[in-house]
Amino acid sequence: MLRQPPGFWAVFVTDLIVRAAYQMAKSPILPLLAASLGANKIVIGTIVGVSTLTGTVFKPLVGGLSDRWGRRVFFFVALCCFAGFPFLYQFVTTPDELLWLRVLHGSATAIFGPVTLALVSEMSPHNRGTRLGVFEMARGAGHLIAPAIAGLMLANWKSPELVFTVVGLVSCAAFVPALFVKFDDSRREAKERPTLWRELASGVRHAASRAELWFVGALEFAIYGSIYSLKAFLPIFALDQGYGVWAAGLFFTLQEAAHMLVRPLGGRLGDRRGYVPTIAFGLIAIGAALIALPQAPNAGTLLALAVVVGIGQGLTFPSTVALIGNRIASAHVGLGLGFYGALRNLGKVAGPILVGVLLQVFAAKLVFPGLGAAALAVAATLLVITLQSRGRVQAP
């Protein structure tokens, strides 16, 4: 795991710092800040999910432009966004202002996501799933430590605005490892290159023709819709059940701990045994946990389910990214991963909003099991397809 292509660990550490800081600005701080400003459940879901709206719109464009002009400039623009926007939260006074600031803050991940995934994916064509699984541990580690730290700071300081200031300071530290990131600045001569719009159009046609991209994008839409619904509403659920804010923070910490530990194994399993069945087993774990969540009798059971969700994520996500990386032409890796990220972000936006609407009408004991049942149905379908495909290959 430690032997990686040159420059990998610099990208890893940079991503770890900014993702940890960014997650500190989310659950459990953001839903509670929104509620303190007078937002209802639908608005809270919108605020939590809307930060990814910019990614839904701009990730394919950023990925395509970085294919043409290189990753360096976009990489550092994203770092500036990560470092600057957190200092503005202290001036927010209404839910509307908070919503628009989240849209701006989301531009950081809209740029950073496809650029860093493309950087890591194109380092080597070998063991891509394993390498992406290791890289995604940076995000996992950020999710692991951030919610618990943010929850403790809020419990002691009683000031979300002060927590956001800390987020900005931590993000500034990411510029140190970023100086050691290696970029491939070689590009074709201008006379050999098509115009910008022709190159983007060619990339869009190529990406849109990849069935694997739409398949994985639909899966990520559903999975991230469920996961982000938990981020939006679990803190409120934990308070309603008497578990306390600490339980909500620890839930996401344990979830990401399991996610981080299982992720390299999930990537290696996908490389060796197939990406589709590995994805299916991850969906089974996530679906089962969502079904059991509203029936958790105590905080201990709730936290055990967090581990199950994390295991499901660790099995699923390395295989989805690797499946795309192996099927997209090298000239359009950034744009293809941008499309993938856009579909994933659409789930992050739509999931909390739709679940917020459902929770206004139905009880949590109906909504989350319904999401879990849908995940199990998709997993069963994928396993059937895999078995049928292998049966046709083995038939004489």
Secondary structure, 3 states (H helix, E strand, C coil): CCCCCCCHHHHHHHHHHHHHHHHHCCCCHHHHHHHHCCCCHHHHHHHHHHCCHHHHHHHHHHHHHHHHHCCHHHHHHHHHHHHHHHHHHHHCCCHHHHHHHHHHHHHHHHHHHHHHHHHHHCCCCCCHHHHHHHHHHHHHHHHHHHHHHHHHHHHHHCCHHHHHHHHHHHHHCCHHHHCCCCCCCCCCCHHHCCCHHHHHHHHHHHHHCCHHHHHHHHHHHHHHHHHHHHHHHHHHHHHHCCCCHHHHHHHHHHHHHHHHHHHHHHHHHHHHHCHHHHHHHHHHHHHHHHHHHHHCCCHHHHHHHHHHHHHHHHHHHHHHHHHHHCCCCHHHHHHHHHHHHHHHHHHHHHHHHHHHHHHHHCCHHHHHHHHHHHHHHHHHHHHHHHHHHHHHHHCC
